[in-house]
Amino acid sequence: MRILQISSARVYGGGERHFVDLCRGLVERGHDVFVAMRPTSEWQYRLDFLPPQNILHVSIRNSFGVLSAMRIADFVKDNRVEILHAHVARDYIPASIACAAAKGSKFVLTRHLSLPLKPFNRFALKNVSRAIGVSEPVAEGMKKIFPASKVAVIQNGIDVDGPNAADRAALSSDFRSFHGIPSGVLLIGTLGELRELKGQRDFVLAAAEVVKVFPDCRFVVAGRDNSTGGEFRRELRRLAKVLGLEDRMIWLDWLDDTSSFYAAVDLFVSPSRSESFGLAILEAMARGCPVVATATDGAATLLDMDHLAPSEDPVMLAMKITELLSDKDARKAIGELMRERAAARYSLARMLDATEQLYAELIP
């Protein structure tokens, strides 16, 4: 099949990781994959497995980029593309216009967010062939816009084959040594873009409660701050200082390789206020790391209720954290259970199989 994947995202996050994994997996399965993306994209180097002629640089800045849509349509016709697959909300309408102008191609979109689509999309995107939600709640929301027959659920998948036990021990030792964390000290971590919606402020507030029970524990916050001038990171660090946590907090930028992080932490926490799926949670599960999360749609899909705390409630989040920190054997057993669940339900191969099948149903 000849497939054009479209994303105007400038910075790299969970949706972009899905995008790269999908492109790479389809190429490895023998499909011709093309990409339309911003010329200023910070993550285009991650698509270095594609030949340069398969990448169209086009500046889609809003939902009504007609000129961009026409450039995409020309690219589609020149490369005999059969499927146009858009992944960012502002790309949906330009992709729809391009598909209509090119004629003969099928239009697919994936919704990576829990936020509802605007009602006018019911008319603007009438030519969509399939609308994919990355979780059941996301798909249910899209049924308010699209006919139920056009809505499909394809949950995210990741490579579940992580380091073996010996390698994990070595990675953990290296990470802790580099950051000055003794091997016996409990380490609690969170990972994700630094922004209000991801709940890192609640993580810091919860940490202030946790140290009352485990005064020697440390915390690591990993993620890039894409706000103007890095204001949110500075706010978080000021809060940690006010709470007397300055010496217990480690602040890391975006991690291209998260293996050492997940090997080192004793508990992963997702304090997000909204999560349509939760790739960071899934990666922690796949690495055998026990997880505590707030009760977002994504976390509720991946985890049992016992591991969920109410959103925007740092005290309850701290209670869930201390409960697991208090029982080493329970943490180990839960980690193994989560690893098995991730391998059984959320492999990258399963996601690729489902996507291939959906494409094949659309092409005569």
C-alpha positions as CSV (number, residue, x, y, z in Angstrom):
1,M,0.0,0.0,0.0
2,R,1.0,3.6,-0.6
3,I,0.3,5.7,2.5
4,L,0.8,9.3,3.4
5,Q,1.1,10.1,7.1
6,I,0.4,13.8,8.0
7,S,1.5,15.6,11.2
8,S,2.1,19.3,11.6
9,A,3.3,18.9,15.2
10,R,6.4,21.0,15.9
11,V,7.6,19.3,19.1
12,Y,7.9,15.6,20.0
13,G,5.5,13.9,22.4
14,G,3.4,10.8,22.7
15,G,1.4,11.3,19.6
16,E,4.6,11.9,17.6
17,R,6.1,8.8,19.0
18,H,3.1,6.8,17.8
19,F,3.5,8.5,14.4
20,V,7.2,7.5,14.1
21,D,6.6,3.9,15.3
22,L,3.7,3.5,12.9
23,C,5.7,4.8,9.9
24,R,8.7,2.6,10.7
25,G,6.5,-0.5,11.3
26,L,4.7,0.0,8.0
27,V,8.0,0.4,6.1
28,E,9.3,-2.8,7.7
29,R,6.2,-4.6,6.5
30,G,6.8,-3.6,2.9
31,H,4.5,-0.6,2.4
32,D,5.4,2.6,0.7
33,V,5.2,5.3,3.4
34,F,5.3,9.1,2.7
35,V,5.1,11.9,5.3
36,A,3.9,15.5,5.2
37,M,5.2,17.6,8.1
38,R,6.4,21.1,9.0
39,P,9.8,22.2,7.7
40,T,10.4,23.5,11.2
41,S,9.6,20.2,12.9
42,E,12.1,19.4,15.7
43,W,11.7,15.6,15.4
44,Q,11.9,15.0,11.6
45,Y,15.4,13.4,12.2
46,R,13.5,10.5,13.8
47,L,12.2,9.6,10.3
48,D,15.7,9.1,8.8
49,F,14.6,5.6,7.7
50,L,12.5,7.3,4.9
51,P,14.1,8.4,1.6
52,P,14.1,12.3,1.3
53,Q,11.8,12.2,-1.7
54,N,9.1,10.6,0.5
55,I,8.9,13.6,2.8
56,L,6.9,16.7,1.9
57,H,7.6,19.8,3.9
58,V,4.4,21.8,4.2
59,S,3.4,24.5,6.7
60,I,0.0,23.7,8.0
61,R,-0.6,26.4,10.6
62,N,-4.3,26.1,11.0
63,S,-7.4,24.1,10.0
64,F,-8.0,26.2,6.9
65,G,-4.7,26.0,5.1
66,V,-6.1,25.6,1.6
67,L,-2.8,26.3,-0.1
68,S,-1.2,23.6,2.0
69,A,-4.0,21.3,1.1
70,M,-3.4,21.8,-2.6
71,R,0.3,21.1,-2.2
72,I,-0.6,17.8,-0.4
73,A,-3.1,17.0,-3.1
74,D,-0.4,17.4,-5.8
75,F,2.0,15.2,-3.8
76,V,-0.7,12.6,-3.4
77,K,-1.3,12.5,-7.2
78,D,2.4,12.5,-8.1
79,N,3.0,9.5,-5.7
80,R,-0.2,7.6,-6.4
81,V,-1.0,7.6,-2.6
82,E,-3.9,5.4,-1.7
83,I,-4.4,6.4,2.0
84,L,-4.1,9.9,3.6
85,H,-3.8,9.5,7.4
86,A,-3.8,12.7,9.5
87,H,-2.9,12.7,13.2
88,V,-3.2,16.4,14.5
89,A,-6.6,18.2,14.7
90,R,-5.5,21.2,12.6
91,D,-4.4,18.8,9.8
92,Y,-7.8,17.1,9.5
93,I,-9.5,19.7,7.2
94,P,-6.5,20.3,5.0
95,A,-6.1,16.5,4.6
96,S,-9.8,16.2,3.8
97,I,-9.5,18.9,1.1
98,A,-6.4,17.3,-0.3
99,C,-8.1,13.9,-0.5
100,A,-11.1,15.4,-2.3
101,A,-8.9,17.3,-4.7
102,A,-6.6,14.3,-5.5
103,K,-9.6,11.9,-6.0
104,G,-9.4,8.2,-5.5
105,S,-7.6,8.2,-2.2
106,K,-9.1,7.4,1.2
107,F,-9.0,9.7,4.2
108,V,-8.2,8.4,7.7
109,L,-7.7,10.4,10.9
110,T,-6.5,9.4,14.3
111,R,-7.6,11.3,17.4
112,H,-4.9,11.2,20.1
113,L,-6.7,13.5,22.6
114,S,-9.8,13.2,24.9
115,L,-10.9,16.7,24.0
116,P,-14.1,16.7,21.9
117,L,-14.0,17.8,18.3
118,K,-15.9,20.9,17.3
119,P,-19.4,20.2,15.9
120,F,-18.6,21.8,12.5
121,N,-16.3,18.8,11.8
122,R,-19.4,16.8,11.2
123,F,-19.8,18.6,7.9
124,A,-16.2,19.6,7.2
125,L,-14.9,16.0,7.4
126,K,-17.8,14.2,5.7
127,N,-15.4,12.4,3.4
128,V,-13.5,10.7,6.2
129,S,-13.4,6.9,5.6
130,R,-12.3,5.9,9.1
131,A,-11.8,7.9,12.4
132,I,-9.5,6.1,14.8
133,G,-9.6,6.7,18.6
134,V,-6.6,5.5,20.6
135,S,-9.0,4.4,23.4
136,E,-12.6,3.6,23.9
137,P,-13.5,6.9,25.6
138,V,-11.9,8.8,22.7
139,A,-13.8,6.7,20.2
140,E,-17.1,7.3,22.0
141,G,-16.5,11.0,21.8
142,M,-16.0,10.8,18.1
143,K,-19.3,9.0,17.6
144,K,-20.9,12.4,18.3
145,I,-19.3,13.7,15.1
146,F,-19.0,10.7,12.8
147,P,-21.3,7.7,12.1
148,A,-20.5,4.9,14.4
149,S,-19.7,2.7,11.4
150,K,-16.7,4.9,10.6
151,V,-15.3,5.0,14.1
152,A,-12.6,2.4,15.1
153,V,-10.5,1.9,18.2
154,I,-6.8,1.1,17.7
155,Q,-5.0,1.4,21.0
156,N,-1.4,2.5,21.0
157,G,1.3,-0.1,21.1
158,I,5.0,-0.1,21.9
159,D,8.0,-2.4,21.6
160,V,7.5,-4.6,24.7
161,D,10.9,-6.3,24.5
162,G,12.9,-4.3,27.0
163,P,16.3,-5.0,28.7
164,N,16.7,-8.3,30.6
165,A,17.1,-8.3,34.4
166,A,20.9,-8.1,34.4
167,D,20.8,-5.1,31.9
168,R,18.1,-3.4,34.0
169,A,20.3,-3.7,37.1
170,A,23.3,-2.2,35.3
171,L,21.2,0.6,33.8
172,S,19.7,1.4,37.3
173,S,23.1,1.4,38.9
174,D,24.5,3.8,36.2
175,F,21.5,6.2,36.5
176,R,21.7,6.3,40.3
177,S,25.4,6.7,40.3
178,F,25.3,9.6,37.7
179,H,22.7,11.5,39.7
180,G,24.1,10.7,43.2
181,I,21.3,8.5,44.4
182,P,22.3,5.6,46.8
183,S,21.2,2.2,45.7
184,G,18.9,1.6,48.7
185,V,17.1,4.9,48.5
186,L,13.5,4.9,47.1
187,L,13.1,6.8,43.8
188,I,9.8,8.0,42.5
189,G,9.6,9.3,38.9
190,T,7.3,11.0,36.4
191,L,7.9,11.6,32.7
192,G,6.1,13.8,30.2
193,E,6.1,17.3,28.7
194,L,6.1,19.9,31.4
195,R,2.8,21.6,31.2
196,E,-0.2,22.3,33.4
197,L,-2.3,19.5,31.9
198,K,0.3,16.8,32.8
199,G,0.0,17.5,36.5
200,Q,3.6,17.9,37.5
201,R,2.6,20.6,40.1
202,D,0.4,17.9,41.8
203,F,3.4,15.5,41.7
204,V,5.5,18.0,43.6
205,L,2.7,18.7,46.1
206,A,2.3,14.9,46.6
207,A,6.1,14.5,47.1
208,A,5.8,16.9,50.1
209,E,3.4,14.4,51.7
210,V,5.4,11.3,50.8
211,V,8.6,12.6,52.5
212,K,6.7,12.8,55.8
213,V,6.5,8.9,55.6
214,F,9.7,8.2,53.7
215,P,12.1,11.1,54.5
216,D,15.0,9.7,52.5
217,C,13.3,9.1,49.2
218,R,14.1,11.1,46.0
219,F,12.0,12.2,43.1
220,V,12.8,12.7,39.4
221,V,10.8,14.8,37.0
222,A,11.8,14.2,33.3
223,G,10.3,16.2,30.4
224,R,10.9,19.2,28.3
225,D,9.2,22.5,29.0
226,N,8.0,24.0,25.7
227,S,6.5,27.1,27.4
228,T,7.9,30.5,26.6
229,G,11.2,30.8,28.4
230,G,10.7,27.6,30.4
231,E,8.4,29.4,32.9
232,F,6.6,26.3,34.1
233,R,9.8,24.4,35.0
234,R,10.9,27.5,37.0
235,E,7.6,27.6,38.8
236,L,7.9,23.9,39.7
237,R,11.4,24.3,41.0
238,R,10.3,27.3,43.1
239,L,7.5,25.3,44.5
240,A,9.8,22.4,45.4
241,K,12.1,24.9,47.1
242,V,9.3,26.4,49.2
243,L,8.2,22.9,50.3
244,G,11.8,22.0,51.3
245,L,12.2,19.4,48.5
246,E,15.0,21.2,46.7
247,D,17.7,18.5,47.6
248,R,15.3,15.6,46.9
249,M,14.2,16.6,43.3
250,I,16.1,15.8,40.1
251,W,15.1,17.7,37.0
252,L,15.8,16.1,33.6
253,D,15.1,17.3,30.0
254,W,13.5,15.1,27.4
255,L,15.0,11.5,27.4
256,D,15.6,10.0,24.0
257,D,16.4,6.7,25.7
258,T,14.2,6.1,28.8
259,S,15.6,2.6,29.6
260,S,17.8,3.9,32.5
261,F,15.0,6.0,33.9
262,Y,12.5,3.2,34.1
263,A,15.2,0.7,35.4
264,A,16.1,3.1,38.2
265,V,12.8,4.2,39.6
266,D,11.0,2.1,42.2
267,L,7.6,3.6,41.2
268,F,6.3,5.5,38.2
269,V,3.7,8.2,38.8
270,S,1.4,9.7,36.1
271,P,-0.2,12.8,37.7
272,S,-1.9,14.0,34.5
273,R,-5.2,15.8,34.5
274,S,-6.1,14.5,31.1
275,E,-4.7,11.5,29.2
276,S,-6.4,9.9,26.2
277,F,-4.1,6.8,26.4
278,G,-0.9,7.3,28.3
279,L,2.2,6.0,26.4
280,A,4.5,6.8,29.4
281,I,2.3,4.7,31.6
282,L,2.4,1.9,29.1
283,E,6.2,2.1,28.7
284,A,6.6,1.9,32.5
285,M,4.4,-1.2,32.5
286,A,6.4,-2.8,29.7
287,R,9.6,-2.3,31.7
288,G,8.1,-4.0,34.8
289,C,7.7,-0.8,36.8
290,P,4.8,-0.5,39.2
291,V,2.6,2.5,38.4
292,V,0.3,4.9,40.3
293,A,-1.7,7.3,38.2
294,T,-4.6,9.8,38.3
295,A,-7.9,8.5,37.0
296,T,-7.8,9.8,33.4
297,D,-9.4,8.0,30.5
298,G,-6.1,6.6,29.4
299,A,-5.0,5.4,32.9
300,A,-8.3,3.8,33.5
301,T,-7.9,1.9,30.2
302,L,-4.4,0.6,31.2
303,L,-4.6,0.1,35.0
304,D,-6.8,-1.4,37.7
305,M,-8.8,0.9,39.9
306,D,-6.5,0.1,42.9
307,H,-3.7,2.0,41.2
308,L,-5.7,5.2,40.4
309,A,-6.1,8.4,42.5
310,P,-8.5,11.2,41.8
311,S,-7.2,13.9,39.4
312,E,-6.0,17.1,41.0
313,D,-5.8,15.6,44.5
314,P,-2.2,15.6,45.6
315,V,-3.0,14.2,49.0
316,M,-4.8,11.1,47.6
317,L,-2.0,10.7,45.1
318,A,0.5,10.7,47.9
319,M,-1.5,8.1,49.8
320,K,-1.4,5.8,46.8
321,I,2.3,6.3,46.4
322,T,3.1,5.6,50.1
323,E,0.9,2.5,50.0
324,L,3.1,0.9,47.3
325,L,6.3,2.2,48.7
326,S,5.5,0.5,52.0
327,D,5.5,-3.0,50.4
328,K,8.5,-4.0,48.4
329,D,7.1,-7.5,47.6
330,A,3.8,-6.0,46.3
331,R,5.7,-3.6,44.1
332,K,7.7,-6.4,42.5
333,A,4.6,-8.5,42.0
334,I,2.6,-5.6,40.5
335,G,5.5,-4.7,38.2
336,E,5.6,-8.3,36.8
337,L,1.9,-8.3,36.4
338,M,2.0,-5.0,34.5
339,R,4.8,-6.3,32.3
340,E,2.7,-9.3,31.3
341,R,-0.4,-7.1,30.6
342,A,1.6,-4.8,28.4
343,A,3.1,-7.7,26.4
344,A,-0.3,-9.4,26.0
345,R,-2.5,-6.4,25.1
346,Y,-0.4,-3.5,23.9
347,S,2.4,-4.7,21.6
348,L,3.5,-2.7,18.6
349,A,2.8,-5.7,16.4
350,R,-0.8,-5.7,17.5
351,M,-1.2,-2.0,16.7
352,L,0.3,-2.5,13.3
353,D,-1.8,-5.5,12.5
354,A,-5.0,-3.5,13.3
355,T,-3.9,-0.5,11.3
356,E,-3.0,-2.6,8.3
357,Q,-6.3,-4.4,8.4
358,L,-8.2,-1.0,8.6
359,Y,-6.3,0.3,5.5
360,A,-6.9,-3.0,3.6
361,E,-10.6,-2.7,4.1
362,L,-10.6,0.7,2.5
363,I,-8.6,-0.1,-0.6
364,P,-10.5,-2.1,-3.3
